[in-house]
Amino acid sequence: MLTINLIREKKEFVIDRLKVKNFEAGEIVNKILSLDASRREIQVKSDAMQAEMNRISKEIGNLIKQGKKEESETAKARTYDLKDQVRVISEKLAGLDSELQTELVRLPNLPHELVAPGHGAEDNVKVREGGRMPSLPDNALAHWDLIKKYDIIDFDLGIKLTGAGFPVYKGKGAKLERALINFFLDEGVKAGYTEVMPPIMVNEDSGFGTGQLPDKEGQMYFVGLDGFYLIPTAEVPVTNIYRDVILNGEQLPVKNIAYTPCFRREAGSWGAHVRGLNRLHQFDKVEIVRIDHPDHSYASLDEMVAHVESLVAKLGLPYRILRLCGGDMSFTSSMTYDFEVWSGAQKRWLEVSSVSNFESFQANRLKCRFKGKGDKQTRLAHTLNGSALALPRIVAAILENNQAENGINIPEVLVPYTGFDVID
């Protein structure tokens, strides 16, 4: 959520920057400023009345000491009248605060100055690519055929148990999934991240804190009886650990890593682009989250990108890194880098990670602040997160790119985790 001070002081800047995200903010910004002006005007009146009440209360004490009963009663009547007026004004303030909050949460985060304007994926900027493209025969199988051939993932059984988009991993397929999770966690811990294991359901406050609520209820599974949401990513519970927290500036950056299953309702149900593991309702993901000093957050973003790049490189997967244009960015992000890996049999790129800096947008919603040495006041922290990594498309690329006559070869870095070097 953008701060009211930023909107008040840099109205035209806010409107212009949001155009990069193809968001016309003028009407909302003007309404916010109008509500803010009304609120501040009424607050001044309320403060003046409160000061008058305090003054009269002191005066009443002096009048009683002087035996001026009639004057003291008149003064008391005045305080009663002022209390009624303050109550009415307080109700107006509460209404204005609520309306102001409603309008503020409608505004997306401002894109960083390096973010290019654009409307979709075709306008994203390729930063770099790496890895060696696989050399596969013309009759190479897509991963949905490979998993049937080697009986390692069962989609039909998942449909029986739950529904489409909830696969069952079996045998070496389950071990490969677990191996990837442990590999990603171990690599994150080596890079200085502290592992946490958060709940996979969150309350409404947590959903609001990271920007999933309001407006994105339809993308999450809702447990109506208890009012909880199944998490779409570990970003939500892990970042909310620091909701309503004031950190010591010397603690920054705070670095966490977490594995969780993730749940998303918007998964498609037809077409090759959503077939097999390409898009699921439930999937495994390892997430890295940082709470950072504003002066260091973009250096941290670069570090996170380098960390994710090291993972796909160690798995031997061809990859490319894209900096998203304004029209392809999320509501909450200031800058996002997407990682895509090459799917040899499908002959297309698959997104496997997004690494983002939200600057103070989430922190303002979370009230996540820090106080540095010598600071007189607290400041909003910056929050960052990234997939490190999302597993389904990584598994798809590993299966397709490493298929051979003898089976599917396991990337060397995973063999200590799987206990086998080929799926046959």
C-alpha positions in Angstrom: 0.0 0.0 0.0 1.4 3.4 -1.0 1.8 5.9 1.9 -0.5 8.9 2.1 2.6 11.1 2.5 3.9 9.9 -0.9 0.6 10.6 -2.6 0.2 13.9 -0.9 3.8 15.1 -1.8 4.2 13.5 -5.2 0.7 13.3 -6.8 1.8 13.7 -10.4 4.8 11.3 -10.0 2.5 8.6 -8.6 0.0 9.0 -11.4 2.7 8.9 -14.1 4.6 5.9 -12.7 1.4 3.9 -12.4 0.8 4.4 -16.1 3.8 2.2 -16.7 1.6 -0.6 -15.2 -1.2 0.5 -17.5 -3.1 1.8 -14.4 -5.0 5.1 -14.7 -4.7 6.4 -11.1 -5.9 10.0 -11.5 -9.5 9.6 -10.3 -8.5 7.4 -7.3 -5.6 9.7 -6.3 -7.8 12.8 -6.4 -10.4 11.0 -4.2 -7.7 10.0 -1.8 -6.4 13.5 -1.5 -9.9 14.9 -1.0 -10.7 12.4 1.7 -7.3 13.1 3.3 -8.0 16.9 3.3 -11.4 16.4 4.9 -9.9 14.0 7.5 -7.2 16.4 8.4 -9.6 19.3 8.7 -11.9 17.4 11.0 -8.9 16.1 13.0 -7.9 19.7 13.6 -11.4 20.5 15.0 -11.3 17.4 17.1 -7.9 18.2 18.6 -9.1 21.8 19.3 -12.2 20.5 21.1 -10.1 18.0 23.1 -7.7 20.8 24.1 -10.7 22.9 25.1 -12.1 20.1 27.2 -8.8 19.7 29.0 -8.6 23.4 29.7 -12.1 23.5 31.1 -11.5 20.5 33.2 -8.6 22.3 34.9 -10.7 25.4 35.3 -13.5 23.4 37.0 -11.0 22.2 39.6 -10.0 25.8 40.4 -13.7 27.0 40.5 -14.6 24.3 43.0 -11.6 25.3 45.2 -12.8 28.9 45.0 -16.4 27.8 46.0 -17.8 29.0 42.7 -20.4 26.2 42.4 -22.6 27.8 39.8 -19.7 28.6 37.5 -18.3 25.1 37.9 -21.6 23.6 36.9 -21.8 25.8 33.8 -18.3 24.6 32.9 -19.2 21.0 33.4 -22.2 21.4 31.1 -19.8 22.8 28.5 -17.6 19.7 28.8 -20.6 17.5 28.3 -21.5 19.4 25.2 -18.0 19.2 23.9 -17.9 15.4 24.6 -21.0 14.9 22.4 -19.4 17.0 19.6 -16.1 15.0 19.9 -18.1 11.7 19.7 -19.9 12.8 16.5 -16.6 14.0 15.0 -14.8 10.8 16.0 -17.5 8.8 14.1 -17.0 11.0 11.1 -13.2 10.4 11.3 -13.7 6.7 11.6 -15.8 6.7 8.5 -13.3 8.9 6.6 -10.4 6.7 7.7 -12.3 3.6 6.5 -13.1 5.2 3.1 -9.6 6.4 2.7 -8.2 2.9 3.4 -10.5 1.4 0.9 -9.2 3.8 -1.8 -5.6 3.4 -0.8 -5.6 -0.4 -1.2 -6.9 0.0 -4.8 -3.6 1.6 -5.9 -0.9 -0.8 -7.2 2.7 -0.4 -6.1 4.9 2.0 -8.1 7.2 0.3 -10.6 10.9 0.9 -10.3 12.4 3.4 -12.8 14.1 0.5 -14.7 10.8 -1.2 -15.4 9.8 -0.7 -19.0 6.3 0.1 -20.1 4.4 -2.7 -21.8 1.3 -4.8 -21.9 2.3 -8.4 -21.5 5.0 -11.1 -21.7 6.0 -10.1 -25.2 7.3 -6.8 -23.8 9.4 -8.3 -21.1 13.2 -7.6 -21.3 15.6 -10.5 -21.5 18.5 -9.9 -19.1 20.6 -13.0 -19.8 20.4 -16.7 -20.5 22.5 -19.7 -19.6 22.8 -23.5 -19.8 23.1 -25.9 -22.7 20.1 -26.8 -24.8 19.4 -30.5 -24.7 19.9 -32.6 -27.9 16.8 -34.8 -28.1 15.5 -37.1 -30.8 12.4 -36.1 -32.8 10.3 -38.6 -31.0 11.2 -37.3 -27.5 8.3 -37.7 -25.1 6.6 -34.9 -23.2 6.7 -35.2 -19.5 3.1 -36.3 -19.3 3.9 -39.3 -21.4 7.2 -40.0 -19.5 5.4 -40.1 -16.1 3.0 -42.8 -17.5 5.8 -44.8 -19.1 7.8 -44.9 -15.8 4.7 -44.8 -13.5 6.1 -42.0 -11.3 3.2 -39.6 -11.1 -0.5 -40.5 -11.3 -3.0 -37.8 -12.4 -6.0 -40.2 -12.6 -5.5 -41.2 -9.0 -5.3 -37.6 -8.0 -8.6 -37.0 -9.7 -10.1 -39.9 -7.8 -8.9 -38.6 -4.5 -9.5 -34.9 -5.0 -9.9 -33.6 -8.6 -7.9 -32.3 -11.6 -4.7 -30.5 -10.7 -3.9 -32.6 -7.6 -1.4 -35.3 -8.8 -0.1 -38.2 -6.7 3.7 -38.7 -6.8 4.8 -42.3 -6.6 8.0 -44.3 -6.1 11.0 -42.5 -7.8 8.7 -39.6 -8.7 8.0 -39.0 -5.0 11.7 -39.3 -4.2 12.7 -36.9 -6.9 10.2 -34.4 -5.6 11.5 -34.8 -2.0 15.1 -34.6 -3.3 14.5 -31.3 -5.0 12.8 -29.8 -1.9 15.8 -30.8 0.3 18.3 -29.7 -2.3 16.7 -26.2 -2.5 16.4 -25.9 1.3 20.0 -26.9 1.8 21.3 -24.5 -0.8 19.3 -21.7 0.8 20.7 -22.4 4.2 24.2 -22.4 2.8 23.4 -18.9 1.4 22.5 -17.6 4.8 18.7 -18.1 4.9 17.1 -19.4 8.2 14.7 -22.2 7.5 11.1 -21.9 8.9 8.2 -24.2 8.6 5.0 -22.0 8.6 1.3 -22.9 8.6 -0.2 -23.5 5.2 -3.4 -21.8 6.2 -3.5 -18.1 7.1 -6.1 -15.6 8.4 -7.5 -12.6 6.6 -5.0 -10.2 8.2 -2.1 -12.2 6.7 -3.8 -12.2 3.3 -4.1 -8.4 3.5 -0.6 -7.9 4.7 1.1 -9.3 1.6 -1.5 -8.0 -0.9 -3.6 -11.1 -1.7 -6.7 -9.5 0.0 -8.8 -7.8 -0.9 -9.6 -8.5 -4.6 -7.8 -11.9 -5.0 -10.2 -14.0 -2.9 -11.2 -15.9 -6.0 -7.6 -17.2 -6.6 -7.3 -18.8 -3.1 -9.1 -21.7 -1.5 -11.2 -20.5 1.4 -12.0 -22.6 4.5 -15.3 -21.0 5.3 -16.1 -22.5 8.7 -12.9 -21.1 10.2 -12.3 -18.1 7.9 -8.8 -19.3 6.8 -7.2 -19.3 3.4 -4.9 -22.0 2.0 -1.7 -20.3 1.1 -0.9 -19.6 -2.6 2.8 -19.3 -1.6 5.0 -19.4 1.5 5.6 -15.7 1.0 2.3 -15.0 2.8 2.9 -16.7 6.2 6.7 -16.1 6.2 6.4 -12.3 5.4 3.6 -12.0 8.0 5.9 -13.2 10.7 7.1 -9.6 10.7 3.7 -8.0 10.8 3.4 -5.4 13.5 7.1 -5.9 14.3 9.8 -3.2 14.9 13.2 -4.7 14.0 16.5 -3.4 15.1 18.2 -1.9 12.0 21.3 -3.9 12.8 19.3 -7.1 12.3 18.7 -6.3 8.6 18.5 -8.1 6.3 16.4 -10.8 7.8 16.6 -13.9 5.5 14.1 -16.8 5.7 13.5 -19.9 3.5 10.5 -22.2 3.7 9.1 -25.2 1.9 5.3 -25.5 1.7 2.7 -27.0 -0.5 0.9 -24.2 -2.3 -2.7 -24.0 -3.5 -4.2 -21.9 -6.3 -7.7 -22.1 -7.7 -6.9 -20.4 -11.0 -5.2 -23.4 -12.6 -6.5 -24.1 -16.1 -7.9 -27.4 -17.3 -7.2 -27.7 -21.1 -4.6 -27.1 -23.7 -0.9 -28.1 -23.8 0.2 -25.0 -21.9 -1.6 -26.4 -18.8 -1.2 -30.1 -19.4 0.5 -32.4 -17.0 2.7 -30.6 -14.5 2.5 -27.2 -16.3 -0.2 -25.9 -14.1 -1.6 -27.4 -10.9 -4.0 -26.5 -8.1 -1.6 -28.0 -5.5 2.2 -27.9 -5.9 5.4 -27.8 -3.9 7.6 -24.7 -3.7 10.6 -23.5 -1.7 10.4 -19.7 -1.1 13.1 -17.2 0.0 12.0 -14.0 1.8 14.0 -11.0 2.9 13.1 -8.1 5.1 15.6 -5.4 4.2 16.9 -1.9 4.7 15.6 0.4 1.9 19.2 1.4 1.0 20.2 -2.2 0.4 17.1 -3.9 -1.1 18.0 -3.7 -4.7 21.5 -5.1 -4.0 19.6 -7.9 -2.1 17.3 -8.4 -5.2 20.4 -9.0 -7.3 21.7 -11.5 -4.7 18.4 -13.3 -4.8 18.4 -13.5 -8.6 22.0 -14.9 -8.4 20.9 -17.5 -5.9 18.0 -18.7 -8.0 20.3 -18.7 -11.1 22.8 -20.9 -9.3 20.0 -23.5 -8.6 18.9 -23.9 -12.2 22.5 -23.9 -13.3 23.4 -26.7 -10.9 20.4 -28.7 -12.2 21.9 -28.4 -15.7 18.8 -26.7 -17.1 18.8 -24.2 -19.9 17.4 -21.0 -18.6 16.7 -17.3 -19.3 16.1 -14.4 -16.9 13.5 -11.7 -17.8 12.8 -8.4 -16.2 9.1 -7.9 -16.4 7.5 -4.9 -18.1 4.9 -2.8 -16.2 1.9 -4.6 -17.8 3.2 -8.1 -16.8 4.0 -7.2 -13.1 2.0 -8.1 -10.1 -0.1 -5.6 -8.2 2.4 -5.4 -5.3 5.8 -5.5 -7.0 8.2 -2.7 -7.8 10.5 -4.9 -9.8 10.3 -8.6 -10.8 12.6 -11.0 -12.5 11.2 -14.2 -14.0 13.2 -17.3 -14.5 12.2 -19.7 -17.3 13.7 -23.1 -18.1 13.6 -24.8 -21.5 11.3 -27.7 -21.9 13.0 -29.9 -24.5 10.0 -32.1 -25.6 7.5 -29.3 -25.4 10.0 -26.9 -27.1 9.0 -23.9 -25.1 10.0 -21.9 -22.0 8.4 -22.6 -18.7 8.3 -20.1 -15.9 9.7 -21.6 -12.7 10.5 -18.5 -10.5 9.6 -14.9 -9.9 11.9 -12.8 -7.7 10.5 -9.5 -6.6 11.2 -6.3 -4.6 8.1 -4.8 -3.1 9.9 -1.9 -1.5 7.7 -0.6 1.3 4.4 -1.5 -0.3 3.9 -4.7 1.7 5.6 -3.3 4.8 3.1 -0.4 5.0 0.3 -2.9 5.0 2.1 -5.1 7.5 3.4 -2.2 9.7 6.8 -3.9 9.4 9.3 -1.3 10.6 12.8 -0.9 11.8 14.8 1.5 13.8 18.5 2.0 13.1 21.2 3.2 15.5 20.7 6.9 16.1 17.3 7.0 14.4 14.7 9.1 16.2 11.8 7.5 14.4 11.0 4.1 12.9 11.0 3.5 9.2 9.2 1.1 6.9 11.3 -1.8 5.8 11.5 -3.3 2.3 10.3 -6.8 1.6 11.5 -9.2 -1.1 10.7 -12.7 -2.0 11.4 -15.3 -4.7 10.7 -18.9 -5.7 13.7 -21.0 -5.1 12.2 -22.9 -6.7 8.7 -24.0 -7.8 8.8 -27.7 -8.4 6.3 -28.9 -11.0 7.8 -27.3 -14.1 11.3 -28.0 -12.8 10.4 -31.7 -12.6 8.8 -31.4 -16.1 12.0 -29.9 -17.6 14.3 -32.5 -15.8 12.2 -35.4 -17.1 12.1 -34.1 -20.7 15.6 -32.8 -21.0 17.3 -35.8 -19.5 15.4 -38.6 -21.2 17.6 -41.3 -22.8 17.4 -44.8 -24.1 18.2 -46.2 -20.6 15.6 -44.0 -18.8 15.7 -40.6 -17.3 19.0 -39.5 -16.0 19.0 -37.6 -12.6 21.1 -34.4 -12.4 24.3 -35.1 -10.5 23.6 -32.7 -7.7 20.4 -34.6 -6.8 21.9 -38.1 -6.7 22.9 -37.8 -3.1 19.3 -36.9 -2.3 17.5 -39.5 -4.5 19.9 -42.4 -3.9 19.6 -43.3 -7.6 20.9 -41.8 -10.8 18.3 -42.9 -13.3 14.5 -43.4 -13.5 13.9 -46.6 -15.4 
